[in-house]
Amino acid sequence: VIYLYGVCHGSSLPAMRDELERRGLGSVRFGELAAIFGDVAGEVALVSEERLWEHEDVVEALMGAGALLPARYGMVIADEAALEEALEARATELAAALRAVGGKVELAVRARFSAGIDGGPQRDGEGPQEGEGEGGGTAYMSALMQRRRLAEDLAGRIDARLAGLASASTKRTLPSATQPMAGAYLVERDAVAGFRAQVQALDEEMAEAEVVCTGPWPPYSFTGAGGGAGDES
Amino acid sequence: VTPPGAIGTTVGAEARIRGGQDVTLLDLLDRLLQGGIVIQGDITLAAADIDLVNLSLRVAVGAVESMRRDLRGPISREALPS
C-alpha cells in the first residue's frame, strides 16, 4: 500500500531526486506524467493538524522542482501498478491540468462578516427580528434571505476585483453563517504581491466584511481539467 | 504556507501570507480534504484532533462526504465525534 502526494511532469523528476531520496519517496511514470508516492506510515487515516501539515510540507517541497498537481490528503493506493493504471486512465486530463498550473500558485481568500453586520438572524431582538412579534418564523426566513443577498453582493464585489488577477478562480458564497465568501485563485508566482495588495485594499474598503488572504498554496483547487474553475453556493 | 509558529518550506520565495492561525488552518482543511487529485483508492478517514474538529467540524464532515462522492465507494468514519 502506498500514499500519493501528487502528479508532475516526468521531466521534473531529476530536479526532485534529492528531495525524493531525503524523504524516502518513490515515483511511477506513465508517458510524460509521473506520480510521487511514499510509504503508508502509521495511522494515515487519522486526520490531525500535524498530519495535514506533514502532507503539505512534502507537496510544497516537491513543487520547488516544477509544476505539481497535489493529491488530496489520504489517497492510499494498493501498489505501484495500480497507481500507474490510474495515471494511464486519466493521462489526458492530468496533463491538461498540469499545463494549467505551471508557474502558478493558489491563493485563498476568505471574507468574514464584520461584527453586527452579518445581515442574519439577530440576538436580543435587534435587527431583522425587531417589531415582528409572534412572526418570528417569518422574520427568521427574511433575515436568512437578507444574509444571502448581502453575501452574494459582497462575494461579487470581491471576485470582480480579484478574478482578473488570476488565470482561474473558484468561489463559494456563504460557506458558513459568518462567512459571505471563500474563494481560491490561481495566480502567477510573480503576481502574488499584487494580488495580496488588492486583497488588503478590499479589506480596508469594505465596512461589511473583513477580507483575508492566505497562501501561496499548491493548486489544490485547480487539479481538474481546465483549471477546475467554477463557483458554487 | 508555513504552519503557524513553525519554520518550514514555502511555495517559492514569495512572502508568506497569513490570515491568522484559525483562517490558515481552515484554508488548509479546505484544500487538503476537499481539493487535490482524487483517484480510485481505499480511504478511511478519522478526525482525531479535537481542536481541529472544534475549529471546523463542518469542513471535516463535508470533506468526508465529498470524498465519498468522488470515490463512489464505501468510506468509514471512525472516531468522528458526534
HADDOCK unambig.tbl for C-alpha pairs under 7 A between the chains (distance, minus, plus):
assign (segid A and resid 45 and name CA) (segid B and resid 44 and name CA) 5.31 0.50 0.50
assign (segid A and resid 45 and name CA) (segid B and resid 45 and name CA) 4.47 0.50 0.50
assign (segid A and resid 45 and name CA) (segid B and resid 46 and name CA) 5.89 0.50 0.50
assign (segid A and resid 46 and name CA) (segid B and resid 45 and name CA) 5.89 0.50 0.50
assign (segid A and resid 46 and name CA) (segid B and resid 46 and name CA) 4.90 0.50 0.50
assign (segid A and resid 46 and name CA) (segid B and resid 47 and name CA) 5.91 0.50 0.50
assign (segid A and resid 46 and name CA) (segid B and resid 48 and name CA) 6.01 0.50 0.50
assign (segid A and resid 47 and name CA) (segid B and resid 45 and name CA) 6.51 0.50 0.50
assign (segid A and resid 47 and name CA) (segid B and resid 46 and name CA) 5.61 0.50 0.50
assign (segid A and resid 47 and name CA) (segid B and resid 47 and name CA) 4.65 0.50 0.50
assign (segid A and resid 47 and name CA) (segid B and resid 48 and name CA) 5.83 0.50 0.50
assign (segid A and resid 48 and name CA) (segid B and resid 47 and name CA) 6.41 0.50 0.50
assign (segid A and resid 48 and name CA) (segid B and resid 48 and name CA) 5.75 0.50 0.50
assign (segid A and resid 48 and name CA) (segid B and resid 49 and name CA) 5.02 0.50 0.50
assign (segid A and resid 48 and name CA) (segid B and resid 52 and name CA) 6.82 0.50 0.50
assign (segid A and resid 49 and name CA) (segid B and resid 49 and name CA) 6.92 0.50 0.50
assign (segid A and resid 49 and name CA) (segid B and resid 52 and name CA) 6.39 0.50 0.50
assign (segid A and resid 53 and name CA) (segid B and resid 3 and name CA) 6.70 0.50 0.50
assign (segid A and resid 57 and name CA) (segid B and resid 9 and name CA) 6.63 0.50 0.50
assign (segid A and resid 60 and name CA) (segid B and resid 9 and name CA) 6.73 0.50 0.50
assign (segid A and resid 60 and name CA) (segid B and resid 10 and name CA) 6.27 0.50 0.50
assign (segid A and resid 60 and name CA) (segid B and resid 11 and name CA) 5.50 0.50 0.50
assign (segid A and resid 61 and name CA) (segid B and resid 9 and name CA) 6.60 0.50 0.50
assign (segid A and resid 63 and name CA) (segid B and resid 11 and name CA) 6.80 0.50 0.50
assign (segid A and resid 64 and name CA) (segid B and resid 11 and name CA) 6.82 0.50 0.50
assign (segid A and resid 64 and name CA) (segid B and resid 12 and name CA) 6.44 0.50 0.50
assign (segid A and resid 69 and name CA) (segid B and resid 37 and name CA) 6.83 0.50 0.50
assign (segid A and resid 70 and name CA) (segid B and resid 36 and name CA) 5.24 0.50 0.50
assign (segid A and resid 70 and name CA) (segid B and resid 37 and name CA) 6.18 0.50 0.50
assign (segid A and resid 71 and name CA) (segid B and resid 36 and name CA) 4.53 0.50 0.50
assign (segid A and resid 71 and name CA) (segid B and resid 37 and name CA) 4.34 0.50 0.50
assign (segid A and resid 71 and name CA) (segid B and resid 38 and name CA) 6.56 0.50 0.50
assign (segid A and resid 72 and name CA) (segid B and resid 32 and name CA) 5.16 0.50 0.50
assign (segid A and resid 72 and name CA) (segid B and resid 33 and name CA) 5.96 0.50 0.50
assign (segid A and resid 72 and name CA) (segid B and resid 35 and name CA) 5.86 0.50 0.50
assign (segid A and resid 72 and name CA) (segid B and resid 36 and name CA) 4.20 0.50 0.50
assign (segid A and resid 72 and name CA) (segid B and resid 37 and name CA) 5.40 0.50 0.50
assign (segid A and resid 72 and name CA) (segid B and resid 38 and name CA) 6.09 0.50 0.50
assign (segid A and resid 73 and name CA) (segid B and resid 32 and name CA) 5.12 0.50 0.50
assign (segid A and resid 73 and name CA) (segid B and resid 33 and name CA) 5.77 0.50 0.50
assign (segid A and resid 74 and name CA) (segid B and resid 43 and name CA) 6.51 0.50 0.50
assign (segid A and resid 75 and name CA) (segid B and resid 41 and name CA) 6.47 0.50 0.50
assign (segid A and resid 75 and name CA) (segid B and resid 43 and name CA) 6.53 0.50 0.50
assign (segid A and resid 76 and name CA) (segid B and resid 41 and name CA) 5.64 0.50 0.50
assign (segid A and resid 76 and name CA) (segid B and resid 42 and name CA) 6.01 0.50 0.50
assign (segid A and resid 76 and name CA) (segid B and resid 43 and name CA) 6.27 0.50 0.50
assign (segid A and resid 77 and name CA) (segid B and resid 41 and name CA) 5.06 0.50 0.50
assign (segid A and resid 77 and name CA) (segid B and resid 42 and name CA) 6.64 0.50 0.50
assign (segid A and resid 86 and name CA) (segid B and resid 39 and name CA) 6.71 0.50 0.50
assign (segid A and resid 108 and name CA) (segid B and resid 27 and name CA) 6.88 0.50 0.50
assign (segid A and resid 212 and name CA) (segid B and resid 19 and name CA) 5.40 0.50 0.50
assign (segid A and resid 213 and name CA) (segid B and resid 17 and name CA) 6.79 0.50 0.50
assign (segid A and resid 213 and name CA) (segid B and resid 18 and name CA) 6.63 0.50 0.50
assign (segid A and resid 213 and name CA) (segid B and resid 19 and name CA) 5.60 0.50 0.50
assign (segid A and resid 214 and name CA) (segid B and resid 17 and name CA) 5.11 0.50 0.50
assign (segid A and resid 214 and name CA) (segid B and resid 18 and name CA) 4.88 0.50 0.50
assign (segid A and resid 214 and name CA) (segid B and resid 19 and name CA) 5.41 0.50 0.50
assign (segid A and resid 214 and name CA) (segid B and resid 24 and name CA) 6.25 0.50 0.50
assign (segid A and resid 215 and name CA) (segid B and resid 1 and name CA) 5.56 0.50 0.50
assign (segid A and resid 215 and name CA) (segid B and resid 16 and name CA) 6.74 0.50 0.50
assign (segid A and resid 215 and name CA) (segid B and resid 17 and name CA) 5.44 0.50 0.50
assign (segid A and resid 215 and name CA) (segid B and resid 18 and name CA) 6.93 0.50 0.50
assign (segid A and resid 216 and name CA) (segid B and resid 1 and name CA) 6.01 0.50 0.50
assign (segid A and resid 216 and name CA) (segid B and resid 11 and name CA) 6.24 0.50 0.50
assign (segid A and resid 217 and name CA) (segid B and resid 1 and name CA) 6.09 0.50 0.50
assign (segid A and resid 217 and name CA) (segid B and resid 11 and name CA) 6.77 0.50 0.50
assign (segid A and resid 220 and name CA) (segid B and resid 31 and name CA) 5.58 0.50 0.50
assign (segid A and resid 220 and name CA) (segid B and resid 35 and name CA) 4.79 0.50 0.50
assign (segid A and resid 220 and name CA) (segid B and resid 36 and name CA) 4.26 0.50 0.50
assign (segid A and resid 221 and name CA) (segid B and resid 31 and name CA) 6.68 0.50 0.50
assign (segid A and resid 221 and name CA) (segid B and resid 35 and name CA) 5.06 0.50 0.50
assign (segid A and resid 221 and name CA) (segid B and resid 36 and name CA) 6.31 0.50 0.50
assign (segid A and resid 223 and name CA) (segid B and resid 36 and name CA) 5.83 0.50 0.50
assign (segid A and resid 223 and name CA) (segid B and resid 37 and name CA) 5.93 0.50 0.50
